[in-house]
Amino acid sequence: MISFFRIFTLTPWDTLNSDILTEVKLFSLKNIFKKYPVIEPEFFDDILSNLYKFKHYSWVESIKRIIGPNAEDYDIEPWNFVWGMDNERRIYQFLIQKSKEKAILVALAPPELGKLFKQYKKEAIIRTLSLLNNPEKMKFLMVLAPKGKSIAEERQLLQINRKELEKLKFNNMLKQMPNIKGQWFPTFEAKCPICNGMLTEIKDYGVGFGKLVCPKCGYNKIK
């Protein structure tokens, strides 16, 4: 079964629709290799150098969500998306996961590039990455980076905040309810058989006894 990654990114290069998300579908390299290929650190050193030197190389914070082949959401922080076009107008798209120790090439597009990698394996990777770092042969190259929290994380936080808000509303409702003698439960005190009012106890009426009086109609009762 062919597996894909999906990346959702803002489009700041499109000034009219810079806040709109676009989805890019990428061919997982697990379809070709048993393990994801590791990228040498020199590739990123050259990319960084070109970003400073050439206007057609750019860095944009725009990634908002990454979904794996099994519909799993990833933390977007360690990911970069390299998107370029060479002078022959061929498109190159690579999804890269980085850590302190290494970086791995996870997915790519378009499908024709996948066919090239499948046929020439490691040699195709080296040649393609070398091309991306050749300013004279590239029309443009963008490195897309994460922007803030992922959409999935924002939704999760929103759900948590909604639950906390509902708790707060419930607690405020309890505070506003009438409190009968400091309890949140109905009273079971004796009622007057004549007017149905609450009977009030007169203390110290006698040792071991008490007297209940209705303040409304005057009815009284010995306990």
Rosetta constraint file for C-alpha pairs under 8 A:
AtomPair CA 2 CA 28 HARMONIC 7.93 0.50
AtomPair CA 2 CA 31 HARMONIC 6.31 0.50
AtomPair CA 3 CA 27 HARMONIC 6.62 0.50
AtomPair CA 3 CA 28 HARMONIC 5.68 0.50
AtomPair CA 3 CA 30 HARMONIC 7.79 0.50
AtomPair CA 3 CA 31 HARMONIC 6.80 0.50
AtomPair CA 3 CA 69 HARMONIC 5.29 0.50
AtomPair CA 4 CA 25 HARMONIC 6.62 0.50
AtomPair CA 4 CA 26 HARMONIC 5.43 0.50
AtomPair CA 4 CA 27 HARMONIC 4.77 0.50
AtomPair CA 4 CA 28 HARMONIC 4.98 0.50
AtomPair CA 4 CA 68 HARMONIC 6.87 0.50
AtomPair CA 4 CA 69 HARMONIC 5.08 0.50
AtomPair CA 4 CA 107 HARMONIC 7.56 0.50
AtomPair CA 5 CA 25 HARMONIC 5.94 0.50
AtomPair CA 5 CA 26 HARMONIC 5.08 0.50
AtomPair CA 5 CA 27 HARMONIC 6.51 0.50
AtomPair CA 5 CA 28 HARMONIC 6.25 0.50
AtomPair CA 5 CA 66 HARMONIC 7.24 0.50
AtomPair CA 5 CA 67 HARMONIC 5.82 0.50
AtomPair CA 5 CA 68 HARMONIC 4.78 0.50
AtomPair CA 5 CA 69 HARMONIC 5.48 0.50
AtomPair CA 5 CA 107 HARMONIC 6.82 0.50
AtomPair CA 6 CA 23 HARMONIC 6.71 0.50
AtomPair CA 6 CA 24 HARMONIC 5.72 0.50
AtomPair CA 6 CA 25 HARMONIC 4.64 0.50
AtomPair CA 6 CA 26 HARMONIC 6.11 0.50
AtomPair CA 6 CA 66 HARMONIC 5.78 0.50
AtomPair CA 6 CA 67 HARMONIC 5.13 0.50
AtomPair CA 6 CA 68 HARMONIC 6.60 0.50
AtomPair CA 7 CA 23 HARMONIC 5.68 0.50
AtomPair CA 7 CA 24 HARMONIC 5.28 0.50
AtomPair CA 7 CA 25 HARMONIC 6.58 0.50
AtomPair CA 7 CA 26 HARMONIC 7.85 0.50
AtomPair CA 7 CA 63 HARMONIC 7.37 0.50
AtomPair CA 7 CA 64 HARMONIC 7.81 0.50
AtomPair CA 7 CA 65 HARMONIC 5.82 0.50
AtomPair CA 7 CA 66 HARMONIC 4.59 0.50
AtomPair CA 7 CA 67 HARMONIC 6.46 0.50
AtomPair CA 8 CA 21 HARMONIC 6.12 0.50
AtomPair CA 8 CA 22 HARMONIC 5.59 0.50
AtomPair CA 8 CA 23 HARMONIC 4.59 0.50
AtomPair CA 8 CA 24 HARMONIC 6.51 0.50
AtomPair CA 8 CA 63 HARMONIC 6.18 0.50
AtomPair CA 8 CA 64 HARMONIC 5.64 0.50
AtomPair CA 8 CA 65 HARMONIC 5.00 0.50
AtomPair CA 8 CA 66 HARMONIC 6.38 0.50
AtomPair CA 9 CA 21 HARMONIC 5.31 0.50
AtomPair CA 9 CA 22 HARMONIC 5.48 0.50
AtomPair CA 9 CA 23 HARMONIC 6.59 0.50
AtomPair CA 9 CA 62 HARMONIC 5.33 0.50
AtomPair CA 9 CA 63 HARMONIC 4.36 0.50
AtomPair CA 9 CA 64 HARMONIC 5.41 0.50
AtomPair CA 9 CA 65 HARMONIC 7.03 0.50
AtomPair CA 10 CA 18 HARMONIC 6.30 0.50
AtomPair CA 10 CA 19 HARMONIC 5.83 0.50
AtomPair CA 10 CA 20 HARMONIC 5.68 0.50
AtomPair CA 10 CA 21 HARMONIC 4.61 0.50
AtomPair CA 10 CA 22 HARMONIC 6.29 0.50
AtomPair CA 10 CA 62 HARMONIC 4.93 0.50
AtomPair CA 10 CA 63 HARMONIC 6.48 0.50
AtomPair CA 10 CA 64 HARMONIC 7.19 0.50
AtomPair CA 11 CA 15 HARMONIC 7.98 0.50
AtomPair CA 11 CA 17 HARMONIC 6.70 0.50
AtomPair CA 11 CA 18 HARMONIC 4.69 0.50
AtomPair CA 11 CA 19 HARMONIC 6.57 0.50
AtomPair CA 11 CA 20 HARMONIC 6.44 0.50
AtomPair CA 11 CA 21 HARMONIC 6.71 0.50
AtomPair CA 11 CA 22 HARMONIC 7.08 0.50
AtomPair CA 11 CA 62 HARMONIC 7.03 0.50
AtomPair CA 12 CA 17 HARMONIC 7.45 0.50
AtomPair CA 12 CA 18 HARMONIC 4.23 0.50
AtomPair CA 12 CA 19 HARMONIC 7.08 0.50
AtomPair CA 12 CA 60 HARMONIC 7.72 0.50
AtomPair CA 12 CA 62 HARMONIC 7.41 0.50
AtomPair CA 13 CA 18 HARMONIC 6.73 0.50
AtomPair CA 14 CA 18 HARMONIC 5.30 0.50
AtomPair CA 25 CA 109 HARMONIC 7.48 0.50
AtomPair CA 26 CA 93 HARMONIC 7.96 0.50
AtomPair CA 26 CA 94 HARMONIC 7.91 0.50
AtomPair CA 26 CA 95 HARMONIC 7.73 0.50
AtomPair CA 26 CA 107 HARMONIC 5.53 0.50
AtomPair CA 26 CA 108 HARMONIC 5.03 0.50
AtomPair CA 26 CA 109 HARMONIC 5.20 0.50
AtomPair CA 26 CA 110 HARMONIC 7.42 0.50
AtomPair CA 27 CA 31 HARMONIC 7.73 0.50
AtomPair CA 27 CA 107 HARMONIC 5.19 0.50
AtomPair CA 27 CA 108 HARMONIC 5.18 0.50
AtomPair CA 27 CA 109 HARMONIC 6.03 0.50
AtomPair CA 27 CA 110 HARMONIC 7.77 0.50
AtomPair CA 27 CA 111 HARMONIC 6.94 0.50
AtomPair CA 27 CA 114 HARMONIC 7.15 0.50
AtomPair CA 28 CA 32 HARMONIC 7.97 0.50
AtomPair CA 28 CA 69 HARMONIC 7.88 0.50
AtomPair CA 28 CA 106 HARMONIC 6.06 0.50
AtomPair CA 28 CA 107 HARMONIC 4.26 0.50
AtomPair CA 28 CA 108 HARMONIC 6.66 0.50
AtomPair CA 29 CA 33 HARMONIC 5.99 0.50
AtomPair CA 29 CA 36 HARMONIC 6.33 0.50
AtomPair CA 29 CA 105 HARMONIC 7.53 0.50
AtomPair CA 29 CA 106 HARMONIC 5.69 0.50
AtomPair CA 29 CA 107 HARMONIC 5.17 0.50
AtomPair CA 29 CA 108 HARMONIC 7.23 0.50
AtomPair CA 29 CA 114 HARMONIC 7.93 0.50
AtomPair CA 30 CA 34 HARMONIC 5.92 0.50
AtomPair CA 30 CA 35 HARMONIC 6.43 0.50
AtomPair CA 30 CA 36 HARMONIC 6.39 0.50
AtomPair CA 30 CA 106 HARMONIC 7.68 0.50
AtomPair CA 32 CA 117 HARMONIC 7.69 0.50
AtomPair CA 32 CA 118 HARMONIC 5.77 0.50
AtomPair CA 33 CA 37 HARMONIC 7.65 0.50
AtomPair CA 36 CA 104 HARMONIC 6.06 0.50
AtomPair CA 36 CA 105 HARMONIC 5.94 0.50
AtomPair CA 36 CA 106 HARMONIC 5.88 0.50
AtomPair CA 37 CA 104 HARMONIC 5.60 0.50
AtomPair CA 37 CA 105 HARMONIC 5.41 0.50
AtomPair CA 37 CA 106 HARMONIC 7.53 0.50
AtomPair CA 38 CA 102 HARMONIC 7.03 0.50
AtomPair CA 38 CA 103 HARMONIC 5.82 0.50
AtomPair CA 38 CA 104 HARMONIC 4.40 0.50
AtomPair CA 38 CA 105 HARMONIC 6.25 0.50
AtomPair CA 39 CA 43 HARMONIC 7.15 0.50
AtomPair CA 39 CA 102 HARMONIC 7.27 0.50
AtomPair CA 39 CA 103 HARMONIC 5.47 0.50
AtomPair CA 39 CA 104 HARMONIC 5.59 0.50
AtomPair CA 39 CA 105 HARMONIC 6.63 0.50
AtomPair CA 40 CA 44 HARMONIC 7.85 0.50
AtomPair CA 40 CA 102 HARMONIC 7.66 0.50
AtomPair CA 40 CA 103 HARMONIC 7.43 0.50
AtomPair CA 41 CA 45 HARMONIC 6.47 0.50
AtomPair CA 41 CA 102 HARMONIC 7.42 0.50
AtomPair CA 41 CA 103 HARMONIC 7.67 0.50
AtomPair CA 42 CA 46 HARMONIC 6.17 0.50
AtomPair CA 43 CA 47 HARMONIC 6.26 0.50
AtomPair CA 43 CA 129 HARMONIC 7.27 0.50
AtomPair CA 43 CA 130 HARMONIC 7.93 0.50
AtomPair CA 43 CA 133 HARMONIC 7.66 0.50
AtomPair CA 44 CA 48 HARMONIC 6.03 0.50
AtomPair CA 45 CA 49 HARMONIC 6.24 0.50
AtomPair CA 46 CA 50 HARMONIC 6.18 0.50
AtomPair CA 46 CA 133 HARMONIC 6.48 0.50
AtomPair CA 47 CA 51 HARMONIC 6.19 0.50
AtomPair CA 47 CA 133 HARMONIC 6.19 0.50
AtomPair CA 48 CA 52 HARMONIC 6.67 0.50
AtomPair CA 49 CA 53 HARMONIC 6.42 0.50
AtomPair CA 50 CA 54 HARMONIC 5.66 0.50
AtomPair CA 50 CA 57 HARMONIC 6.36 0.50
AtomPair CA 50 CA 133 HARMONIC 7.38 0.50
AtomPair CA 50 CA 135 HARMONIC 7.48 0.50
AtomPair CA 51 CA 55 HARMONIC 7.33 0.50
AtomPair CA 51 CA 57 HARMONIC 5.02 0.50
AtomPair CA 51 CA 58 HARMONIC 5.65 0.50
AtomPair CA 51 CA 59 HARMONIC 7.16 0.50
AtomPair CA 54 CA 135 HARMONIC 7.55 0.50
AtomPair CA 56 CA 139 HARMONIC 6.96 0.50
AtomPair CA 56 CA 140 HARMONIC 4.79 0.50
AtomPair CA 56 CA 141 HARMONIC 6.38 0.50
AtomPair CA 57 CA 140 HARMONIC 5.90 0.50
AtomPair CA 57 CA 141 HARMONIC 4.88 0.50
AtomPair CA 57 CA 142 HARMONIC 5.84 0.50
AtomPair CA 58 CA 141 HARMONIC 6.45 0.50
AtomPair CA 58 CA 142 HARMONIC 4.82 0.50
AtomPair CA 58 CA 143 HARMONIC 6.29 0.50
AtomPair CA 59 CA 142 HARMONIC 5.74 0.50
AtomPair CA 59 CA 143 HARMONIC 4.84 0.50
AtomPair CA 59 CA 144 HARMONIC 6.04 0.50
AtomPair CA 59 CA 145 HARMONIC 7.30 0.50
AtomPair CA 60 CA 142 HARMONIC 7.10 0.50
AtomPair CA 60 CA 143 HARMONIC 6.27 0.50
AtomPair CA 60 CA 144 HARMONIC 4.93 0.50
AtomPair CA 60 CA 145 HARMONIC 5.99 0.50
AtomPair CA 61 CA 144 HARMONIC 5.68 0.50
AtomPair CA 61 CA 145 HARMONIC 4.45 0.50
AtomPair CA 61 CA 146 HARMONIC 5.33 0.50
AtomPair CA 61 CA 147 HARMONIC 4.94 0.50
AtomPair CA 62 CA 144 HARMONIC 6.03 0.50
AtomPair CA 62 CA 145 HARMONIC 5.88 0.50
AtomPair CA 62 CA 146 HARMONIC 5.66 0.50
AtomPair CA 62 CA 147 HARMONIC 5.02 0.50
AtomPair CA 63 CA 76 HARMONIC 7.26 0.50
AtomPair CA 63 CA 144 HARMONIC 6.48 0.50
AtomPair CA 63 CA 145 HARMONIC 5.69 0.50
AtomPair CA 63 CA 146 HARMONIC 4.37 0.50
AtomPair CA 63 CA 147 HARMONIC 5.55 0.50
AtomPair CA 63 CA 150 HARMONIC 7.85 0.50
AtomPair CA 64 CA 76 HARMONIC 7.10 0.50
AtomPair CA 64 CA 146 HARMONIC 6.34 0.50
AtomPair CA 64 CA 147 HARMONIC 6.14 0.50
AtomPair CA 64 CA 148 HARMONIC 7.56 0.50
AtomPair CA 64 CA 149 HARMONIC 7.01 0.50
AtomPair CA 64 CA 150 HARMONIC 4.78 0.50
AtomPair CA 64 CA 151 HARMONIC 5.80 0.50
AtomPair CA 65 CA 73 HARMONIC 7.42 0.50
AtomPair CA 65 CA 74 HARMONIC 7.43 0.50
AtomPair CA 65 CA 76 HARMONIC 6.37 0.50
AtomPair CA 65 CA 150 HARMONIC 5.17 0.50
AtomPair CA 65 CA 151 HARMONIC 5.79 0.50
AtomPair CA 65 CA 152 HARMONIC 7.02 0.50
AtomPair CA 66 CA 73 HARMONIC 5.98 0.50
AtomPair CA 66 CA 74 HARMONIC 5.62 0.50
AtomPair CA 66 CA 75 HARMONIC 7.62 0.50
AtomPair CA 66 CA 76 HARMONIC 6.47 0.50
AtomPair CA 67 CA 71 HARMONIC 5.65 0.50
AtomPair CA 67 CA 72 HARMONIC 5.44 0.50
AtomPair CA 67 CA 73 HARMONIC 4.70 0.50
AtomPair CA 67 CA 74 HARMONIC 6.23 0.50
AtomPair CA 68 CA 72 HARMONIC 5.11 0.50
AtomPair CA 68 CA 73 HARMONIC 6.44 0.50
AtomPair CA 68 CA 74 HARMONIC 7.26 0.50
AtomPair CA 73 CA 152 HARMONIC 7.03 0.50
AtomPair CA 75 CA 150 HARMONIC 7.01 0.50
AtomPair CA 76 CA 146 HARMONIC 5.89 0.50
AtomPair CA 76 CA 149 HARMONIC 7.57 0.50
AtomPair CA 76 CA 150 HARMONIC 6.20 0.50
AtomPair CA 77 CA 146 HARMONIC 5.79 0.50
AtomPair CA 78 CA 97 HARMONIC 5.67 0.50
AtomPair CA 78 CA 98 HARMONIC 5.20 0.50
AtomPair CA 78 CA 99 HARMONIC 6.51 0.50
AtomPair CA 79 CA 95 HARMONIC 7.26 0.50
AtomPair CA 79 CA 96 HARMONIC 5.75 0.50
AtomPair CA 79 CA 97 HARMONIC 4.60 0.50
AtomPair CA 79 CA 98 HARMONIC 6.08 0.50
AtomPair CA 79 CA 145 HARMONIC 6.75 0.50
AtomPair CA 79 CA 146 HARMONIC 6.91 0.50
AtomPair CA 80 CA 95 HARMONIC 6.09 0.50
AtomPair CA 80 CA 96 HARMONIC 5.23 0.50
AtomPair CA 80 CA 97 HARMONIC 6.47 0.50
AtomPair CA 80 CA 98 HARMONIC 7.65 0.50
AtomPair CA 80 CA 143 HARMONIC 6.58 0.50
AtomPair CA 80 CA 144 HARMONIC 5.64 0.50
AtomPair CA 80 CA 145 HARMONIC 5.05 0.50
AtomPair CA 80 CA 146 HARMONIC 7.22 0.50
AtomPair CA 81 CA 93 HARMONIC 7.10 0.50
AtomPair CA 81 CA 94 HARMONIC 5.69 0.50
AtomPair CA 81 CA 95 HARMONIC 4.67 0.50
AtomPair CA 81 CA 96 HARMONIC 6.15 0.50
AtomPair CA 81 CA 143 HARMONIC 5.75 0.50
AtomPair CA 81 CA 144 HARMONIC 4.91 0.50
AtomPair CA 81 CA 145 HARMONIC 6.69 0.50
AtomPair CA 82 CA 92 HARMONIC 7.68 0.50
AtomPair CA 82 CA 93 HARMONIC 5.59 0.50
AtomPair CA 82 CA 94 HARMONIC 5.08 0.50
AtomPair CA 82 CA 95 HARMONIC 6.52 0.50
AtomPair CA 82 CA 96 HARMONIC 7.72 0.50
AtomPair CA 82 CA 141 HARMONIC 7.21 0.50
AtomPair CA 82 CA 142 HARMONIC 5.86 0.50
AtomPair CA 82 CA 143 HARMONIC 4.61 0.50
AtomPair CA 82 CA 144 HARMONIC 6.23 0.50
AtomPair CA 83 CA 91 HARMONIC 7.53 0.50
AtomPair CA 83 CA 92 HARMONIC 5.74 0.50
AtomPair CA 83 CA 93 HARMONIC 4.58 0.50
AtomPair CA 83 CA 94 HARMONIC 6.64 0.50
AtomPair CA 83 CA 141 HARMONIC 5.75 0.50
AtomPair CA 83 CA 142 HARMONIC 5.18 0.50
AtomPair CA 83 CA 143 HARMONIC 6.37 0.50
AtomPair CA 83 CA 144 HARMONIC 7.60 0.50
AtomPair CA 84 CA 91 HARMONIC 5.87 0.50
AtomPair CA 84 CA 92 HARMONIC 5.12 0.50
AtomPair CA 84 CA 93 HARMONIC 6.53 0.50
AtomPair CA 84 CA 132 HARMONIC 7.26 0.50
AtomPair CA 84 CA 138 HARMONIC 7.36 0.50
AtomPair CA 84 CA 139 HARMONIC 7.58 0.50
AtomPair CA 84 CA 140 HARMONIC 5.53 0.50
AtomPair CA 84 CA 141 HARMONIC 4.07 0.50
AtomPair CA 84 CA 142 HARMONIC 6.09 0.50
AtomPair CA 85 CA 89 HARMONIC 5.55 0.50
AtomPair CA 85 CA 90 HARMONIC 5.38 0.50
AtomPair CA 85 CA 91 HARMONIC 4.59 0.50
AtomPair CA 85 CA 92 HARMONIC 6.10 0.50
AtomPair CA 85 CA 138 HARMONIC 5.99 0.50
AtomPair CA 85 CA 139 HARMONIC 5.50 0.50
AtomPair CA 85 CA 140 HARMONIC 5.58 0.50
AtomPair CA 85 CA 141 HARMONIC 6.55 0.50
AtomPair CA 86 CA 90 HARMONIC 5.53 0.50
AtomPair CA 86 CA 91 HARMONIC 6.93 0.50
AtomPair CA 86 CA 132 HARMONIC 7.92 0.50
AtomPair CA 86 CA 137 HARMONIC 5.76 0.50
AtomPair CA 86 CA 138 HARMONIC 4.02 0.50
AtomPair CA 86 CA 139 HARMONIC 4.95 0.50
AtomPair CA 86 CA 140 HARMONIC 6.97 0.50
AtomPair CA 87 CA 137 HARMONIC 5.61 0.50
AtomPair CA 87 CA 138 HARMONIC 5.46 0.50
AtomPair CA 87 CA 139 HARMONIC 5.15 0.50
AtomPair CA 89 CA 139 HARMONIC 7.60 0.50
AtomPair CA 91 CA 109 HARMONIC 7.99 0.50
AtomPair CA 91 CA 110 HARMONIC 7.16 0.50
AtomPair CA 92 CA 108 HARMONIC 7.64 0.50
AtomPair CA 92 CA 109 HARMONIC 6.41 0.50
AtomPair CA 92 CA 110 HARMONIC 6.98 0.50
AtomPair CA 92 CA 113 HARMONIC 7.65 0.50
AtomPair CA 93 CA 108 HARMONIC 5.38 0.50
AtomPair CA 93 CA 109 HARMONIC 5.06 0.50
AtomPair CA 93 CA 110 HARMONIC 7.04 0.50
AtomPair CA 94 CA 105 HARMONIC 7.13 0.50
AtomPair CA 94 CA 106 HARMONIC 7.54 0.50
AtomPair CA 94 CA 107 HARMONIC 5.85 0.50
AtomPair CA 94 CA 108 HARMONIC 4.47 0.50
AtomPair CA 94 CA 109 HARMONIC 6.72 0.50
AtomPair CA 95 CA 105 HARMONIC 6.33 0.50
AtomPair CA 95 CA 106 HARMONIC 5.60 0.50
AtomPair CA 95 CA 107 HARMONIC 5.09 0.50
AtomPair CA 95 CA 108 HARMONIC 6.16 0.50
AtomPair CA 96 CA 103 HARMONIC 6.74 0.50
AtomPair CA 96 CA 104 HARMONIC 5.72 0.50
AtomPair CA 96 CA 105 HARMONIC 4.83 0.50
AtomPair CA 96 CA 106 HARMONIC 5.63 0.50
AtomPair CA 96 CA 107 HARMONIC 7.34 0.50
AtomPair CA 97 CA 103 HARMONIC 5.63 0.50
AtomPair CA 97 CA 104 HARMONIC 5.45 0.50
AtomPair CA 97 CA 105 HARMONIC 6.75 0.50
AtomPair CA 97 CA 106 HARMONIC 6.86 0.50
AtomPair CA 98 CA 102 HARMONIC 6.13 0.50
AtomPair CA 98 CA 103 HARMONIC 4.23 0.50
AtomPair CA 98 CA 104 HARMONIC 6.53 0.50
AtomPair CA 99 CA 103 HARMONIC 6.05 0.50
AtomPair CA 108 CA 113 HARMONIC 7.40 0.50
AtomPair CA 108 CA 114 HARMONIC 6.94 0.50
AtomPair CA 109 CA 113 HARMONIC 6.28 0.50
AtomPair CA 109 CA 114 HARMONIC 6.94 0.50
AtomPair CA 110 CA 114 HARMONIC 7.02 0.50
AtomPair CA 111 CA 115 HARMONIC 6.54 0.50
AtomPair CA 112 CA 116 HARMONIC 6.47 0.50
AtomPair CA 113 CA 117 HARMONIC 6.31 0.50
AtomPair CA 114 CA 118 HARMONIC 6.08 0.50
AtomPair CA 115 CA 119 HARMONIC 6.24 0.50
AtomPair CA 116 CA 120 HARMONIC 6.14 0.50
AtomPair CA 116 CA 121 HARMONIC 7.69 0.50
AtomPair CA 116 CA 124 HARMONIC 6.70 0.50
AtomPair CA 117 CA 121 HARMONIC 4.79 0.50
AtomPair CA 117 CA 122 HARMONIC 7.45 0.50
AtomPair CA 117 CA 124 HARMONIC 5.49 0.50
AtomPair CA 117 CA 125 HARMONIC 6.74 0.50
AtomPair CA 120 CA 124 HARMONIC 5.25 0.50
AtomPair CA 121 CA 125 HARMONIC 6.68 0.50
AtomPair CA 122 CA 126 HARMONIC 6.35 0.50
AtomPair CA 123 CA 127 HARMONIC 6.26 0.50
AtomPair CA 124 CA 128 HARMONIC 6.00 0.50
AtomPair CA 125 CA 129 HARMONIC 6.10 0.50
AtomPair CA 126 CA 130 HARMONIC 6.09 0.50
AtomPair CA 127 CA 131 HARMONIC 6.19 0.50
AtomPair CA 128 CA 132 HARMONIC 6.39 0.50
AtomPair CA 129 CA 133 HARMONIC 6.62 0.50
AtomPair CA 130 CA 134 HARMONIC 6.56 0.50
AtomPair CA 131 CA 137 HARMONIC 6.96 0.50
AtomPair CA 131 CA 138 HARMONIC 7.48 0.50
AtomPair CA 132 CA 138 HARMONIC 6.66 0.50
AtomPair CA 132 CA 141 HARMONIC 7.32 0.50
AtomPair CA 133 CA 138 HARMONIC 7.98 0.50
AtomPair CA 134 CA 138 HARMONIC 6.38 0.50
AtomPair CA 135 CA 139 HARMONIC 7.75 0.50
AtomPair CA 149 CA 153 HARMONIC 6.20 0.50
AtomPair CA 149 CA 154 HARMONIC 6.31 0.50
AtomPair CA 150 CA 154 HARMONIC 6.17 0.50
AtomPair CA 151 CA 155 HARMONIC 6.16 0.50
AtomPair CA 152 CA 156 HARMONIC 6.25 0.50
AtomPair CA 153 CA 157 HARMONIC 6.14 0.50
AtomPair CA 154 CA 158 HARMONIC 6.06 0.50
AtomPair CA 155 CA 159 HARMONIC 6.22 0.50
AtomPair CA 156 CA 160 HARMONIC 6.32 0.50
AtomPair CA 157 CA 161 HARMONIC 6.04 0.50
AtomPair CA 158 CA 162 HARMONIC 6.08 0.50
AtomPair CA 159 CA 163 HARMONIC 6.27 0.50
AtomPair CA 160 CA 164 HARMONIC 6.22 0.50
AtomPair CA 161 CA 165 HARMONIC 6.03 0.50
AtomPair CA 162 CA 166 HARMONIC 6.18 0.50
AtomPair CA 163 CA 167 HARMONIC 6.27 0.50
AtomPair CA 164 CA 168 HARMONIC 6.17 0.50
AtomPair CA 165 CA 169 HARMONIC 6.14 0.50
AtomPair CA 166 CA 170 HARMONIC 6.16 0.50
AtomPair CA 167 CA 171 HARMONIC 6.13 0.50
AtomPair CA 168 CA 172 HARMONIC 6.12 0.50
AtomPair CA 169 CA 173 HARMONIC 6.12 0.50
AtomPair CA 170 CA 174 HARMONIC 6.34 0.50
AtomPair CA 171 CA 175 HARMONIC 6.33 0.50
AtomPair CA 172 CA 176 HARMONIC 6.30 0.50
AtomPair CA 173 CA 177 HARMONIC 6.39 0.50
AtomPair CA 179 CA 183 HARMONIC 5.91 0.50
AtomPair CA 179 CA 184 HARMONIC 6.09 0.50
AtomPair CA 180 CA 184 HARMONIC 6.88 0.50
AtomPair CA 180 CA 185 HARMONIC 7.42 0.50
AtomPair CA 180 CA 186 HARMONIC 7.22 0.50
AtomPair CA 180 CA 187 HARMONIC 7.14 0.50
AtomPair CA 189 CA 198 HARMONIC 7.03 0.50
AtomPair CA 189 CA 199 HARMONIC 7.49 0.50
AtomPair CA 190 CA 198 HARMONIC 6.28 0.50
AtomPair CA 190 CA 199 HARMONIC 5.83 0.50
AtomPair CA 191 CA 196 HARMONIC 5.36 0.50
AtomPair CA 191 CA 197 HARMONIC 5.44 0.50
AtomPair CA 191 CA 198 HARMONIC 4.59 0.50
AtomPair CA 191 CA 199 HARMONIC 5.43 0.50
AtomPair CA 192 CA 196 HARMONIC 4.55 0.50
AtomPair CA 192 CA 197 HARMONIC 5.13 0.50
AtomPair CA 192 CA 198 HARMONIC 6.08 0.50
AtomPair CA 192 CA 199 HARMONIC 5.88 0.50
AtomPair CA 192 CA 214 HARMONIC 6.23 0.50
AtomPair CA 192 CA 219 HARMONIC 7.09 0.50
AtomPair CA 194 CA 217 HARMONIC 7.79 0.50
AtomPair CA 194 CA 219 HARMONIC 7.59 0.50
AtomPair CA 195 CA 216 HARMONIC 7.55 0.50
AtomPair CA 195 CA 217 HARMONIC 6.93 0.50
AtomPair CA 197 CA 214 HARMONIC 6.63 0.50
AtomPair CA 197 CA 215 HARMONIC 7.94 0.50
AtomPair CA 197 CA 216 HARMONIC 6.86 0.50
AtomPair CA 198 CA 214 HARMONIC 6.49 0.50
AtomPair CA 199 CA 212 HARMONIC 5.60 0.50
AtomPair CA 199 CA 213 HARMONIC 5.31 0.50
AtomPair CA 199 CA 214 HARMONIC 4.63 0.50
AtomPair CA 199 CA 215 HARMONIC 7.19 0.50
AtomPair CA 200 CA 212 HARMONIC 5.30 0.50
AtomPair CA 200 CA 213 HARMONIC 5.22 0.50
AtomPair CA 200 CA 214 HARMONIC 6.10 0.50
AtomPair CA 200 CA 215 HARMONIC 7.12 0.50
AtomPair CA 201 CA 210 HARMONIC 6.67 0.50
AtomPair CA 201 CA 211 HARMONIC 5.60 0.50
AtomPair CA 201 CA 212 HARMONIC 4.41 0.50
AtomPair CA 201 CA 213 HARMONIC 6.32 0.50
AtomPair CA 202 CA 210 HARMONIC 6.48 0.50
AtomPair CA 202 CA 211 HARMONIC 5.31 0.50
AtomPair CA 202 CA 212 HARMONIC 6.17 0.50
AtomPair CA 202 CA 213 HARMONIC 7.20 0.50
AtomPair CA 203 CA 210 HARMONIC 6.21 0.50
AtomPair CA 203 CA 211 HARMONIC 7.22 0.50
AtomPair CA 204 CA 210 HARMONIC 7.04 0.50
AtomPair CA 205 CA 209 HARMONIC 6.57 0.50
AtomPair CA 205 CA 210 HARMONIC 5.50 0.50
AtomPair CA 205 CA 211 HARMONIC 6.34 0.50
AtomPair CA 206 CA 210 HARMONIC 6.42 0.50
AtomPair CA 209 CA 222 HARMONIC 7.31 0.50
AtomPair CA 209 CA 223 HARMONIC 6.05 0.50
AtomPair CA 210 CA 222 HARMONIC 6.10 0.50
AtomPair CA 210 CA 223 HARMONIC 5.37 0.50
AtomPair CA 211 CA 220 HARMONIC 6.96 0.50
AtomPair CA 211 CA 221 HARMONIC 5.79 0.50
AtomPair CA 211 CA 222 HARMONIC 4.63 0.50
AtomPair CA 211 CA 223 HARMONIC 5.97 0.50
AtomPair CA 212 CA 220 HARMONIC 5.41 0.50
AtomPair CA 212 CA 221 HARMONIC 4.99 0.50
AtomPair CA 212 CA 222 HARMONIC 6.18 0.50
AtomPair CA 212 CA 223 HARMONIC 7.03 0.50
AtomPair CA 213 CA 218 HARMONIC 6.25 0.50
AtomPair CA 213 CA 219 HARMONIC 5.69 0.50
AtomPair CA 213 CA 220 HARMONIC 4.17 0.50
AtomPair CA 213 CA 221 HARMONIC 6.38 0.50
AtomPair CA 214 CA 218 HARMONIC 5.02 0.50
AtomPair CA 214 CA 219 HARMONIC 5.12 0.50
AtomPair CA 214 CA 220 HARMONIC 6.21 0.50
AtomPair CA 215 CA 219 HARMONIC 7.86 0.50
